[in-house]
Amino acid sequence: MAKGHRSQIKRERNEASRDTRPSAKLSYARISVQKACFVLDAIRGKDVETALGILAYNPRYASGVIEKLLKSAIANAENNNGMNPENLYIEECYANKGPTMKRIRPRARGTAYRIEKRMSHITIVLNER
């Protein structure tokens, strides 16, 4: 049997498998996954300065949201991990499906159409070159 309390054993096991790459996550973003992925595909694998330039001049709504998230990930890398922002690049970026708000639109003859307002969880993971 292993020594120590069960919670201590779990803590040690979790620390061994913890991901140390700097990241930032935005939950419940009011944008659909499909629309967020258009912007994320444009910046995946790029260094952070190039990605910020792409996001600054991209006309899509998602680019403003993702730009703010990328700046947060850069700040996390600098403050928590002591990394140099000039050497960072975007290793992973993805959007997962969040909950959907259901709304109703009145239509002719008393019927109703459903409007689905989709949300997403956007994650950006950085790494150093």
Backbone as ProteinMPNN parsed JSONL, in Angstrom:
{"seq_chain_A": "MAKGHRSQIKRERNEASRDTRPSAKLSYARISVQKACFVLDAIRGKDVETALGILAYNPRYASGVIEKLLKSAIANAENNNGMNPENLYIEECYANKGPTMKRIRPRARGTAYRIEKRMSHITIVLNER", "coords_chain_A": {"N_chain_A": [[0.83, -1.193, 0.0], [0.339, 2.301, -0.63], [1.992, 5.034, 0.962], [0.699, 7.6, 3.108], [-2.13, 9.854, 3.178], [-5.227, 9.42, 1.401], [-6.094, 11.723, -0.024], [-3.702, 13.126, -0.165], [-2.168, 11.435, -1.754], [-3.638, 11.579, -4.139], [-3.307, 14.309, -4.708], [-0.536, 14.464, -5.205], [-0.39, 12.805, -7.441], [-1.947, 14.25, -9.276], [-0.463, 16.613, -9.509], [1.759, 15.685, -10.828], [0.784, 15.155, -13.35], [-0.076, 17.593, -14.26], [-0.69, 20.271, -16.527], [1.666, 22.565, -17.512], [1.773, 24.627, -19.26], [1.166, 28.033, -20.202], [-2.103, 29.415, -20.216], [-5.388, 30.601, -21.222], [-8.834, 30.85, -20.57], [-12.072, 31.389, -21.783], [-15.242, 31.257, -20.684], [-18.623, 30.656, -21.602], [-18.942, 32.468, -23.768], [-20.701, 34.715, -25.79], [-21.015, 33.752, -28.549], [-21.181, 31.774, -31.451], [-19.751, 28.489, -31.892], [-18.885, 27.899, -34.479], [-18.485, 30.419, -35.659], [-16.51, 31.479, -34.007], [-14.434, 29.714, -34.547], [-13.585, 30.372, -37.133], [-11.957, 32.6, -36.747], [-10.109, 31.592, -34.906], [-8.814, 29.62, -36.4], [-7.307, 31.186, -38.071], [-5.241, 32.186, -36.497], [-3.932, 30.082, -35.295], [-0.957, 28.442, -34.327], [0.671, 30.605, -34.915], [3.088, 33.181, -33.982], [2.743, 35.291, -31.044], [2.754, 38.085, -31.494], [2.28, 38.373, -34.249], [-0.232, 37.169, -34.315], [-1.741, 38.951, -32.734], [-1.674, 41.158, -34.441], [-3.127, 40.137, -36.63], [-5.625, 39.758, -35.413], [-6.272, 42.37, -34.727], [-6.956, 43.605, -37.122], [-8.964, 42.099, -38.18], [-12.269, 41.875, -39.287], [-14.339, 40.521, -37.988], [-16.678, 39.887, -35.269], [-15.857, 38.085, -33.322], [-13.112, 38.343, -33.253], [-12.391, 40.508, -31.626], [-13.112, 39.594, -29.08], [-11.47, 37.335, -28.853], [-8.977, 38.512, -29.071], [-8.75, 39.92, -26.657], [-8.724, 37.732, -24.929], [-6.359, 36.467, -25.733], [-4.447, 38.383, -24.971], [-4.752, 38.149, -22.234], [-3.802, 35.538, -21.846], [-1.125, 35.918, -22.559], [-0.315, 37.655, -20.521], [-0.64, 35.916, -18.356], [1.368, 34.056, -18.938], [3.62, 35.631, -18.67], [3.525, 36.624, -15.998], [2.908, 34.399, -14.275], [4.481, 32.238, -15.157], [6.904, 33.308, -15.82], [7.785, 33.733, -18.45], [9.174, 34.952, -21.566], [7.507, 37.333, -23.47], [8.106, 37.739, -26.163], [8.979, 35.349, -27.201], [6.837, 33.661, -27.335], [4.3, 31.51, -28.718], [1.213, 30.489, -30.276], [0.106, 27.544, -29.278], [-2.116, 25.827, -28.993], [-5.495, 26.405, -29.806], [-8.899, 26.53, -29.345], [-12.467, 26.114, -29.639], [-15.127, 25.139, -27.692], [-18.411, 23.713, -27.485], [-20.936, 25.466, -25.777], [-23.68, 26.074, -23.474], [-27.017, 26.52, -24.858], [-29.121, 29.228, -25.391], [-32.578, 29.316, -25.511], [-34.943, 30.906, -27.441], [-38.083, 32.409, -28.442], [-39.747, 33.196, -31.437], [-42.49, 34.934, -32.56], [-44.728, 33.879, -35.106], [-46.694, 33.7, -38.139], [-50.272, 33.064, -37.876], [-50.368, 32.348, -35.188], [-48.306, 30.599, -34.617], [-44.987, 29.572, -33.557], [-41.54, 30.171, -33.933], [-38.394, 28.752, -33.122], [-35.578, 30.345, -31.752], [-32.174, 29.903, -31.5], [-29.716, 30.842, -29.406], [-26.473, 30.59, -29.384], [-23.702, 29.558, -27.308], [-20.182, 29.532, -26.435], [-17.145, 27.966, -25.255], [-14.046, 29.231, -25.118], [-10.635, 28.502, -25.579], [-7.202, 29.239, -25.18], [-3.931, 28.172, -25.573], [-0.598, 28.712, -24.844], [2.902, 28.512, -25.767], [6.509, 28.338, -25.448], [9.026, 29.176, -27.801]], "CA_chain_A": [[0.0, 0.0, 0.0], [1.06, 3.567, -0.69], [1.989, 5.776, 2.212], [0.029, 8.891, 3.08], [-3.58, 9.891, 3.104], [-5.728, 9.302, 0.034], [-6.085, 13.039, -0.673], [-2.305, 13.467, -0.436], [-1.756, 10.629, -2.904], [-4.288, 12.164, -5.311], [-2.683, 15.597, -4.986], [0.759, 14.201, -5.828], [-0.63, 12.262, -8.777], [-2.445, 15.33, -10.124], [0.627, 17.547, -9.769], [2.661, 15.07, -11.8], [0.177, 15.185, -14.681], [-0.593, 18.933, -14.518], [-0.174, 20.962, -17.707], [2.298, 23.796, -17.033], [1.768, 25.662, -20.297], [0.26, 29.141, -19.88], [-3.327, 29.385, -21.007], [-6.507, 31.429, -20.773], [-10.097, 30.265, -21.015], [-13.263, 32.228, -21.675], [-16.434, 30.42, -20.671], [-19.922, 31.267, -21.894], [-18.838, 33.583, -24.714], [-21.932, 34.774, -26.569], [-20.712, 33.615, -29.962], [-21.259, 30.36, -31.782], [-18.468, 27.816, -32.077], [-18.5, 28.002, -35.887], [-17.981, 31.776, -35.928], [-15.248, 31.635, -33.276], [-13.404, 28.889, -35.179], [-13.042, 31.088, -38.294], [-10.882, 33.468, -36.272], [-9.088, 30.76, -34.263], [-8.039, 28.947, -37.448], [-6.382, 32.156, -38.676], [-4.11, 32.502, -35.618], [-3.342, 28.861, -34.727], [0.428, 28.185, -34.703], [1.417, 31.842, -35.155], [3.623, 33.807, -32.765], [1.705, 36.137, -30.46], [2.715, 39.426, -32.096], [1.584, 38.219, -35.526], [-1.631, 36.877, -34.02], [-2.384, 40.201, -32.307], [-1.86, 41.957, -35.65], [-4.239, 39.56, -37.397], [-6.873, 40.012, -34.693], [-6.576, 43.803, -34.71], [-7.52, 44.039, -38.401], [-10.002, 41.169, -38.612], [-13.544, 42.571, -39.053], [-15.339, 39.702, -37.303], [-16.932, 40.193, -33.869], [-15.105, 37.151, -32.479], [-11.702, 38.729, -33.155], [-12.232, 41.37, -30.454], [-13.208, 38.742, -27.893], [-10.295, 36.466, -28.822], [-7.816, 39.373, -28.829], [-8.709, 40.153, -25.217], [-8.346, 36.467, -24.317], [-4.942, 36.237, -26.034], [-3.676, 39.273, -24.107], [-4.797, 37.551, -20.901], [-2.901, 34.384, -21.847], [0.236, 36.457, -22.571], [-0.061, 38.152, -19.167], [-0.469, 34.737, -17.503], [2.684, 33.474, -19.221], [4.644, 36.542, -18.162], [3.48, 36.76, -14.541], [2.881, 33.137, -13.538], [5.52, 31.305, -15.579], [8.146, 34.033, -16.064], [8.203, 33.564, -19.842], [9.374, 36.173, -22.342], [6.402, 37.413, -24.441], [8.574, 37.748, -27.545], [9.238, 33.977, -27.635], [5.618, 32.862, -27.224], [3.464, 31.254, -29.883], [-0.058, 29.856, -29.935], [0.237, 26.102, -29.525], [-3.467, 25.298, -29.164], [-6.636, 27.294, -29.594], [-10.096, 25.818, -29.769], [-13.736, 26.545, -29.069], [-16.045, 24.037, -27.398], [-19.813, 24.119, -27.423], [-21.49, 25.784, -24.467], [-25.14, 25.944, -23.45], [-27.76, 27.284, -25.856], [-30.312, 29.912, -24.893], [-33.69, 29.132, -26.436], [-35.884, 32.017, -27.489], [-39.206, 32.139, -29.342], [-40.131, 34.286, -32.331], [-43.869, 34.727, -33.019], [-44.91, 33.81, -36.559], [-48.077, 33.834, -38.602], [-51.318, 32.151, -37.417], [-50.166, 31.939, -33.801], [-47.227, 29.634, -34.428], [-43.759, 30.157, -33.009], [-40.265, 29.593, -34.36], [-37.39, 28.786, -32.057], [-34.286, 30.961, -32.025], [-31.156, 29.352, -30.617], [-28.572, 31.736, -29.213], [-25.448, 29.642, -28.969], [-22.548, 30.034, -26.551], [-19.009, 28.674, -26.592], [-16.038, 28.081, -24.314], [-12.861, 29.419, -25.961], [-9.397, 28.25, -24.848], [-5.946, 29.506, -25.884], [-2.776, 27.63, -24.858], [0.638, 29.23, -25.419], [4.143, 27.823, -25.425], [7.702, 29.126, -25.766], [9.876, 28.598, -28.842]], "C_chain_A": [[0.871, 1.252, 0.0], [0.958, 4.283, 0.646], [1.248, 7.089, 2.017], [-1.482, 8.743, 2.97], [-4.018, 9.872, 1.637], [-5.707, 10.638, -0.712], [-4.659, 13.479, -1.015], [-1.796, 12.696, -1.65], [-2.347, 11.193, -4.182], [-3.636, 13.476, -5.709], [-1.35, 15.408, -5.69], [0.598, 13.667, -7.248], [-1.092, 13.351, -9.742], [-1.349, 16.333, -10.458], [1.598, 16.994, -10.808], [2.103, 15.182, -13.216], [-0.352, 16.572, -15.069], [0.102, 19.556, -15.726], [0.387, 22.315, -17.261], [2.335, 24.892, -18.091], [0.81, 26.786, -19.906], [-0.96, 29.119, -20.796], [-4.327, 30.383, -20.45], [-7.773, 30.824, -21.358], [-11.225, 31.25, -20.778], [-14.473, 31.313, -21.76], [-17.66, 31.267, -20.967], [-19.799, 32.515, -22.763], [-20.077, 33.563, -25.604], [-21.623, 34.815, -28.061], [-20.722, 32.129, -30.278], [-19.872, 29.79, -32.038], [-17.977, 27.995, -33.511], [-17.876, 29.368, -36.176], [-16.659, 32.028, -35.209], [-14.124, 30.874, -33.975], [-12.83, 29.536, -36.434], [-11.836, 31.927, -37.887], [-9.756, 32.626, -35.659], [-8.218, 30.035, -35.285], [-7.0, 29.878, -38.062], [-5.139, 32.384, -37.815], [-3.399, 31.273, -35.065], [-1.925, 28.651, -35.254], [1.272, 29.42, -34.927], [2.06, 32.328, -33.85], [2.652, 34.894, -32.32], [1.634, 37.526, -31.095], [2.019, 39.395, -33.454], [0.094, 37.994, -35.298], [-2.378, 38.127, -33.562], [-2.615, 41.13, -33.486], [-3.016, 41.46, -36.494], [-5.572, 39.9, -36.735], [-7.268, 41.487, -34.721], [-7.28, 44.246, -35.987], [-8.549, 43.065, -38.961], [-11.364, 41.794, -38.304], [-14.581, 41.779, -38.26], [-15.472, 40.098, -35.826], [-16.066, 39.331, -32.946], [-13.658, 37.596, -32.296], [-11.45, 39.648, -31.962], [-12.232, 40.577, -29.158], [-11.941, 37.902, -27.747], [-9.023, 37.273, -28.579], [-7.644, 39.633, -27.331], [-8.253, 38.892, -24.47], [-6.87, 36.16, -24.541], [-4.051, 37.131, -25.174], [-3.647, 38.753, -22.669], [-3.849, 36.363, -20.799], [-1.438, 34.831, -21.839], [0.612, 36.963, -21.183], [0.129, 36.993, -18.189], [0.913, 34.124, -17.689], [3.79, 34.311, -18.598], [4.683, 36.537, -16.633], [3.6, 35.432, -13.802], [4.05, 32.224, -13.881], [6.854, 31.979, -15.857], [8.674, 33.887, -17.48], [8.347, 34.917, -20.525], [8.286, 36.245, -23.419], [6.853, 37.375, -25.904], [8.781, 36.334, -28.089], [7.995, 33.1, -27.661], [4.95, 32.659, -28.575], [2.214, 30.504, -29.429], [0.038, 28.377, -30.299], [-1.122, 25.47, -29.797], [-4.456, 26.435, -29.01], [-7.868, 26.583, -30.152], [-11.309, 26.4, -29.063], [-14.625, 25.323, -28.893], [-17.455, 24.581, -27.249], [-20.242, 24.369, -25.987], [-22.997, 25.599, -24.491], [-25.789, 26.85, -24.498], [-28.967, 27.92, -25.191], [-31.405, 29.757, -25.94], [-34.657, 30.293, -26.316], [-36.964, 31.7, -28.512], [-39.535, 33.388, -30.147], [-41.556, 34.015, -32.812], [-43.948, 34.776, -34.545], [-46.399, 33.846, -36.881], [-48.971, 32.743, -38.017], [-51.02, 31.573, -36.036], [-49.082, 30.903, -33.59], [-45.993, 30.359, -33.902], [-42.561, 29.417, -33.584], [-39.278, 29.721, -33.218], [-36.125, 29.464, -32.574], [-33.306, 30.39, -31.014], [-29.965, 30.292, -30.571], [-27.467, 30.913, -28.588], [-24.311, 30.329, -28.218], [-21.388, 29.072, -26.773], [-18.024, 28.939, -25.465], [-14.758, 28.108, -25.144], [-11.61, 29.271, -25.097], [-8.199, 28.548, -25.737], [-4.811, 29.004, -24.997], [-1.514, 28.102, -25.588], [1.807, 28.313, -25.065], [5.302, 28.683, -25.906], [8.511, 28.413, -26.837], [11.291, 28.438, -28.331]], "O_chain_A": [[1.975, 1.268, 0.545], [-0.032, 4.153, 1.366], [1.177, 7.622, 0.909], [-2.017, 7.666, 2.708], [-3.261, 10.264, 0.749], [-5.349, 10.689, -1.888], [-4.436, 14.129, -2.037], [-1.072, 13.247, -2.479], [-1.659, 11.283, -5.198], [-3.429, 13.74, -6.894], [-1.055, 16.106, -6.66], [1.356, 14.032, -8.147], [-0.674, 13.371, -10.899], [-1.307, 16.851, -11.574], [2.188, 17.752, -11.578], [2.865, 15.293, -14.176], [-1.009, 16.71, -16.101], [1.306, 19.396, -15.925], [-0.343, 23.126, -16.691], [2.872, 25.972, -17.844], [-0.249, 26.521, -19.337], [-0.856, 28.842, -21.991], [-4.147, 30.936, -19.365], [-7.784, 30.346, -22.493], [-11.323, 31.864, -19.715], [-14.703, 30.67, -22.784], [-17.718, 32.447, -20.621], [-20.48, 33.51, -22.517], [-20.458, 32.51, -26.115], [-21.931, 35.791, -28.745], [-20.311, 31.316, -29.451], [-18.937, 30.523, -32.361], [-16.788, 28.217, -33.737], [-16.856, 29.456, -36.859], [-15.785, 32.713, -35.74], [-12.984, 31.338, -33.996], [-11.678, 29.268, -36.773], [-10.824, 31.963, -38.587], [-8.58, 32.919, -35.872], [-7.021, 29.854, -35.065], [-5.947, 29.432, -38.517], [-4.086, 32.74, -38.344], [-2.357, 31.41, -34.423], [-1.698, 28.675, -36.464], [2.484, 29.304, -35.113], [1.639, 31.945, -32.758], [1.835, 35.366, -33.111], [0.544, 38.085, -31.219], [1.248, 40.299, -33.772], [-0.741, 38.56, -36.003], [-3.523, 38.342, -33.957], [-3.634, 41.819, -33.541], [-3.798, 42.254, -37.016], [-6.529, 40.283, -37.408], [-8.453, 41.817, -34.736], [-8.107, 45.157, -35.954], [-8.962, 43.204, -40.112], [-11.598, 42.208, -37.169], [-15.616, 42.335, -37.894], [-14.519, 40.578, -35.212], [-15.599, 39.802, -31.909], [-13.037, 37.263, -31.287], [-10.387, 39.567, -31.347], [-11.45, 40.853, -28.249], [-11.402, 37.771, -26.648], [-8.089, 36.776, -27.95], [-6.532, 39.574, -26.806], [-7.494, 38.973, -23.504], [-6.199, 35.651, -23.644], [-3.007, 36.684, -24.697], [-2.643, 38.896, -21.97], [-3.17, 36.194, -19.787], [-0.603, 34.202, -21.19], [1.727, 36.729, -20.717], [0.966, 37.075, -17.291], [1.556, 33.719, -16.72], [4.767, 33.782, -18.069], [5.76, 36.454, -16.042], [4.318, 35.345, -12.806], [4.561, 31.515, -13.014], [7.845, 31.293, -16.107], [9.886, 33.914, -17.692], [7.727, 35.9, -20.121], [8.152, 35.31, -24.208], [6.071, 37.017, -26.785], [8.763, 36.134, -29.303], [8.086, 31.914, -27.976], [5.022, 33.514, -29.458], [2.173, 29.954, -28.328], [0.05, 28.012, -31.475], [-1.266, 24.671, -30.722], [-4.272, 27.323, -28.178], [-7.867, 26.102, -31.285], [-11.198, 27.078, -28.042], [-14.845, 24.563, -29.836], [-17.661, 25.752, -26.929], [-19.944, 23.578, -25.092], [-23.533, 25.022, -25.437], [-25.185, 27.818, -24.961], [-29.742, 27.247, -24.512], [-31.185, 30.034, -27.119], [-35.127, 30.619, -25.226], [-36.784, 30.822, -29.355], [-39.593, 34.493, -29.608], [-41.809, 32.971, -33.413], [-43.312, 35.613, -35.186], [-47.241, 34.002, -35.998], [-48.508, 31.647, -37.703], [-51.381, 30.432, -35.75], [-48.947, 30.375, -32.487], [-45.96, 31.587, -33.813], [-42.57, 28.192, -33.704], [-39.321, 30.679, -32.445], [-35.665, 29.193, -33.683], [-33.573, 30.39, -29.812], [-29.29, 30.509, -31.578], [-27.519, 30.579, -27.405], [-23.999, 31.497, -28.447], [-21.577, 27.947, -27.235], [-18.058, 29.982, -24.812], [-14.422, 27.121, -25.8], [-11.531, 29.844, -24.01], [-8.174, 28.161, -26.905], [-4.729, 29.359, -23.82], [-1.381, 27.914, -26.797], [1.707, 27.459, -24.184], [5.114, 29.631, -26.668], [8.669, 27.193, -26.794], [12.161, 27.966, -29.062]]}, "name": "protein", "num_of_chains": 1, "seq": "MAKGHRSQIKRERNEASRDTRPSAKLSYARISVQKACFVLDAIRGKDVETALGILAYNPRYASGVIEKLLKSAIANAENNNGMNPENLYIEECYANKGPTMKRIRPRARGTAYRIEKRMSHITIVLNER"}
